Amino acid sequence: MESNALVQICIKGLLKFNPETNASDSRLQEILENNPQLDDSEETFVAEVFSGCVRYHKLLSVTVENFYLDEGKKMLKKDAYLYRVFAYLAMMRLNDLGFENFETFVLKEDTLKMYTFLRFLFDLPKLQSWLKNKWCKIYDQQFVENSVLPNLQENLDEVHILISRLNDKLHNKPPPKKTSVTTKPQPFKLTQVKPRSVPMPEPIPKVKTTNPIPASIYKSPREETEIQKKKEENRKKSEQMLEEVRTLSGNHIRTEKSIKTQERMDTIIKEGEAQLKFDSYKAKPVPKKVTENAAPVKLNAATILREDALYAKREEEELKKIVGVLSGEGTDDDFQNWRRERDEEMKREEAERQVRNKMVGLLSYEDAMLAKQKLTENNKQRVKKMKIEADKMLKQFLISQLELEEETRERVLSIQDSHQQTKQAQVKLTEIKRKMVQQVQEESKVLMRIAVEEAQLEMERKMKIIQEIRAFDRTEIDTQRFVDLTATAGFGFLCEMSIAELRERLVLVKEQRERELEEKRGDILADKITYRKMLEQKMDSISQNRIIVSKEQARAQQEKEKIKSPPKIQSTELDSLQRKLEEKRAERMKMKTAQQMTLQGGPVKRTVNLEAEKRAMEERRWKELEQSRERIAKLGTKADRTTLMT
């Protein structure tokens, strides 16, 4: 099978591969089953390329994206997987594949695509600067310098020659003529030397099979894919909305409501805001199944010790307080009263701030509506001016078109004259080239004679070397050695030992280590028993302290409910803001009525029906809000009761 067909099989497999839904092994098996015409070598090539592209997905995607941003701006996006396959072959498998095979793969593809991509990938200043930095963000710097860059830097000269050939092919330059094949001398048919007696190989020790690398390492996280999907969905929605807005008529500008509907909406909003209770307790109660059938929680040693230390610290603090009271120090009641008053003041200030912010927001809304009404009037005047300017521009455009037609006619006549002169120049050029070809042929014949003489001398030298090697191979050499396990090496050291003595000493050391391990186990068991007794004592003290803390929390909750009450707000600043808001609203309503008088109104019956429907929809919405608030308040009271009962 041809090389371009193998590349196309790999590209199709990568296009239909989804790492979230399919495994790489199952997808590779499907590709091989769909292509039964492949040989063993072709199947291994497809498997290596597919698995490599999946494994180094991030590295290849970064290189291809930067290619599109730098030199591939005019290339098609659909060829991204083609560039990924060739990037993998060049960056990871160029030395294993061989440059000749890589050259055949490149020449079978489109010349323009391969020329631009190879010129980008084998550019030495880019490899050593910003492209290397982007690879180091994904992988370790040592991996990039030892595994990726050597494949590209070692074959730079050969790749530049290939790029120049592709450039000549793009510009329709003729390829260089092939040299004639010379006769090669064949060696003499001599008698073959008998093969040596090869000793039996030693058995290779079997290595334990390691666990395979999990597939989750080579997959990108689901969060990234979900974010990309959401981005695409939002983009499609925005495009649809843009098309709908373009198709709308001019009536969509009239978004202002009538005076009655605006007044009705303002009253409904005020009533709803008055009924809302932001300070109410909104926590959900614990389900009955959990409270009734609650299993005791098993604590580990760390939590027991941590909780015991906490209760011990509290007991020390209480003892210090009692000693201080007995010695004549003051109690904590004055501080509690001061803190309660400070909390009430802070609540009152917070409520005033919220009301002030709301009034400022309404004032800004009224200012924005007035500015919008003024802007529509200014836009109408601008449209009239733009229409007048467009008519002037149209007249100027027609005059410029006539001038361009006259210029093109003059250029056509000048080009026809230049064509006749080029034909005469081509005839002279062919004669000059013919003379140059004759000179080159004569020089090539002389060089061929010299090359043949040098080849004959080199062949004679090699034949002599071969005869010497064969004579050396016929001599026999003894390679057998005998080993005595009871003898020493004989280097003359005091600590020399034979292999048998060393084995005996190792057995003694193992027995001594086993004795030490048994002693350690006995000590560990004794420590565990004492540690368990200590934990049981601390659990008893923790249970007593928990009962006391739960009672204190219930008492504190009751005191908080008594203190809670909505703060009263009285300030002159809020009254002034309210007056300004009413004045702005009245001004906006006057502007609105004036604009409505100018616009053409629809039939009266239709407007009455629409207003009735709007009122019904608003009443339903506010009823649903009130019901939901009542449910939340009921749930909050139930939760408070359950906490008090516990």
HUBELGI-V359747 format. One record per backbone hydrogen bond with DSSP energy under -1.0 kcal/mol. CO is the residue of the C=O (numbers start at 1). NH is the residue of the N-H. If there is no record, write none. Layout:
# HUBELGI-V359747
co->CO nh->NH
co->CO nh->NH
This chain:
# HUBELGI-V359747
co->2 nh->6
co->3 nh->7
co->4 nh->8
co->5 nh->9
co->6 nh->10
co->7 nh->11
co->8 nh->12
co->9 nh->13
co->10 nh->14
co->11 nh->15
co->12 nh->16
co->18 nh->22
co->23 nh->27
co->24 nh->28
co->25 nh->29
co->26 nh->30
co->27 nh->31
co->28 nh->32
co->29 nh->33
co->30 nh->34
co->35 nh->38
co->39 nh->43
co->40 nh->44
co->41 nh->45
co->42 nh->46
co->43 nh->47
co->44 nh->48
co->45 nh->49
co->46 nh->50
co->47 nh->51
co->48 nh->52
co->49 nh->53
co->50 nh->54
co->51 nh->55
co->52 nh->56
co->56 nh->60
co->57 nh->61
co->58 nh->62
co->59 nh->63
co->60 nh->64
co->61 nh->65
co->62 nh->66
co->63 nh->67
co->64 nh->68
co->65 nh->69
co->66 nh->70
co->67 nh->72
co->77 nh->80
co->79 nh->83
co->80 nh->84
co->81 nh->85
co->82 nh->86
co->83 nh->87
co->84 nh->88
co->85 nh->89
co->86 nh->90
co->87 nh->91
co->88 nh->92
co->93 nh->97
co->94 nh->98
co->98 nh->102
co->99 nh->103
co->100 nh->104
co->101 nh->105
co->102 nh->106
co->103 nh->107
co->104 nh->108
co->110 nh->114
co->111 nh->115
co->112 nh->116
co->113 nh->117
co->114 nh->118
co->115 nh->119
co->116 nh->120
co->117 nh->121
co->118 nh->122
co->123 nh->127
co->124 nh->128
co->126 nh->131
co->129 nh->133
co->130 nh->134
co->131 nh->135
co->132 nh->136
co->135 nh->139
co->140 nh->144
co->141 nh->145
co->142 nh->146
co->143 nh->147
co->144 nh->149
co->149 nh->153
co->150 nh->154
co->153 nh->156
co->155 nh->159
co->156 nh->160
co->157 nh->161
co->158 nh->162
co->159 nh->163
co->160 nh->164
co->161 nh->165
co->162 nh->166
co->163 nh->167
co->164 nh->168
co->165 nh->169
co->166 nh->170
co->167 nh->171
co->168 nh->173
co->169 nh->172
co->188 nh->190
co->214 nh->217
co->221 nh->225
co->222 nh->226
co->223 nh->227
co->224 nh->228
co->225 nh->229
co->226 nh->230
co->227 nh->231
co->228 nh->232
co->229 nh->233
co->230 nh->234
co->231 nh->235
co->232 nh->236
co->233 nh->237
co->234 nh->238
co->235 nh->239
co->236 nh->240
co->237 nh->241
co->238 nh->242
co->239 nh->243
co->240 nh->244
co->241 nh->245
co->242 nh->246
co->243 nh->247
co->249 nh->252
co->250 nh->253
co->251 nh->254
co->253 nh->255
co->258 nh->262
co->259 nh->263
co->260 nh->264
co->261 nh->265
co->262 nh->266
co->263 nh->267
co->264 nh->268
co->265 nh->269
co->266 nh->270
co->267 nh->271
co->268 nh->272
co->269 nh->273
co->270 nh->274
co->271 nh->275
co->272 nh->276
co->287 nh->291
co->288 nh->292
co->289 nh->293
co->300 nh->304
co->301 nh->305
co->302 nh->306
co->303 nh->307
co->304 nh->308
co->305 nh->309
co->306 nh->310
co->307 nh->311
co->308 nh->312
co->309 nh->313
co->310 nh->314
co->311 nh->315
co->312 nh->316
co->313 nh->317
co->314 nh->318
co->315 nh->319
co->316 nh->320
co->317 nh->321
co->318 nh->322
co->319 nh->323
co->320 nh->324
co->321 nh->325
co->322 nh->326
co->323 nh->327
co->324 nh->329
co->325 nh->328
co->332 nh->336
co->333 nh->337
co->334 nh->338
co->335 nh->339
co->336 nh->340
co->337 nh->341
co->338 nh->342
co->339 nh->343
co->340 nh->344
co->341 nh->345
co->342 nh->346
co->343 nh->347
co->344 nh->348
co->345 nh->349
co->346 nh->350
co->347 nh->351
co->348 nh->352
co->349 nh->353
co->350 nh->354
co->351 nh->355
co->352 nh->356
co->353 nh->357
co->354 nh->358
co->355 nh->359
co->356 nh->360
co->357 nh->361
co->358 nh->362
co->359 nh->363
co->360 nh->364
co->361 nh->365
co->362 nh->366
co->363 nh->367
co->364 nh->368
co->365 nh->369
co->366 nh->370
co->367 nh->371
co->368 nh->372
co->369 nh->373
co->370 nh->374
co->371 nh->375
co->372 nh->376
co->373 nh->377
co->374 nh->378
co->375 nh->379
co->376 nh->380
co->377 nh->381
co->378 nh->382
co->379 nh->383
co->380 nh->384
co->381 nh->385
co->382 nh->386
co->383 nh->387
co->384 nh->388
co->385 nh->389
co->386 nh->390
co->387 nh->391
co->388 nh->392
co->389 nh->393
co->390 nh->394
co->391 nh->395
co->392 nh->396
co->393 nh->397
co->394 nh->398
co->395 nh->399
co->396 nh->400
co->397 nh->401
co->398 nh->402
co->399 nh->403
co->400 nh->404
co->401 nh->405
co->402 nh->406
co->403 nh->407
co->404 nh->408
co->405 nh->409
co->406 nh->410
co->407 nh->411
co->408 nh->412
co->409 nh->413
co->410 nh->414
co->411 nh->415
co->412 nh->416
co->413 nh->417
co->414 nh->418
co->415 nh->419
co->416 nh->420
co->417 nh->421
co->418 nh->422
co->419 nh->423
co->420 nh->424
co->421 nh->425
co->422 nh->426
co->423 nh->427
co->424 nh->428
co->425 nh->429
co->426 nh->430
co->427 nh->431
co->428 nh->432
co->429 nh->433
co->430 nh->434
co->431 nh->435
co->432 nh->436
co->433 nh->437
co->434 nh->438
co->435 nh->439
co->436 nh->440
co->437 nh->441
co->438 nh->442
co->439 nh->443
co->440 nh->444
co->441 nh->445
co->442 nh->446
co->443 nh->447
co->444 nh->448
co->445 nh->449
co->446 nh->450
co->447 nh->451
co->448 nh->452
co->449 nh->453
co->450 nh->454
co->451 nh->455
co->452 nh->456
co->453 nh->457
co->454 nh->458
co->455 nh->459
co->456 nh->460
co->457 nh->461
co->458 nh->462
co->459 nh->463
co->460 nh->464
co->461 nh->465
co->462 nh->466
co->463 nh->467
co->464 nh->468
co->465 nh->469
co->466 nh->470
co->467 nh->471
co->468 nh->472
co->469 nh->473
co->470 nh->474
co->485 nh->500
co->498 nh->502
co->499 nh->503
co->500 nh->504
co->501 nh->505
co->502 nh->506
co->503 nh->507
co->504 nh->508
co->505 nh->509
co->506 nh->510
co->507 nh->511
co->508 nh->512
co->509 nh->513
co->510 nh->514
co->511 nh->515
co->512 nh->516
co->513 nh->517
co->514 nh->518
co->515 nh->519
co->516 nh->520
co->517 nh->521
co->518 nh->522
co->519 nh->523
co->520 nh->524
co->521 nh->525
co->522 nh->526
co->523 nh->527
co->524 nh->528
co->525 nh->529
co->526 nh->530
co->527 nh->531
co->528 nh->532
co->529 nh->533
co->530 nh->534
co->531 nh->535
co->532 nh->536
co->533 nh->537
co->534 nh->538
co->535 nh->539
co->536 nh->540
co->537 nh->541
co->538 nh->542
co->539 nh->543
co->540 nh->544
co->541 nh->545
co->542 nh->546
co->543 nh->547
co->544 nh->548
co->545 nh->549
co->546 nh->550
co->547 nh->551
co->548 nh->552
co->549 nh->553
co->550 nh->554
co->551 nh->555
co->552 nh->556
co->553 nh->557
co->554 nh->558
co->555 nh->559
co->556 nh->560
co->557 nh->561
co->558 nh->562
co->559 nh->563
co->560 nh->564
co->571 nh->575
co->572 nh->576
co->573 nh->577
co->574 nh->578
co->575 nh->579
co->576 nh->580
co->577 nh->581
co->578 nh->582
co->579 nh->583
co->580 nh->584
co->581 nh->585
co->582 nh->586
co->583 nh->587
co->584 nh->588
co->585 nh->589
co->586 nh->590
co->587 nh->591
co->588 nh->592
co->589 nh->593
co->590 nh->594
co->591 nh->595
co->592 nh->596
co->593 nh->597
co->594 nh->598
co->595 nh->599
co->603 nh->607
co->604 nh->608
co->605 nh->609
co->606 nh->610
co->607 nh->611
co->608 nh->612
co->609 nh->613
co->610 nh->614
co->611 nh->615
co->612 nh->616
co->613 nh->617
co->614 nh->618
co->615 nh->619
co->616 nh->620
co->617 nh->621
co->618 nh->622
co->619 nh->623
co->620 nh->624
co->621 nh->625
co->622 nh->626
co->623 nh->627
co->624 nh->628
co->625 nh->629
co->626 nh->630
co->627 nh->631
co->628 nh->632
co->629 nh->633
co->630 nh->634
co->631 nh->635
co->632 nh->636
co->633 nh->637
co->634 nh->638
co->635 nh->639
co->636 nh->640
co->637 nh->641
co->638 nh->642
co->639 nh->643
co->640 nh->644
co->641 nh->645
co->642 nh->646
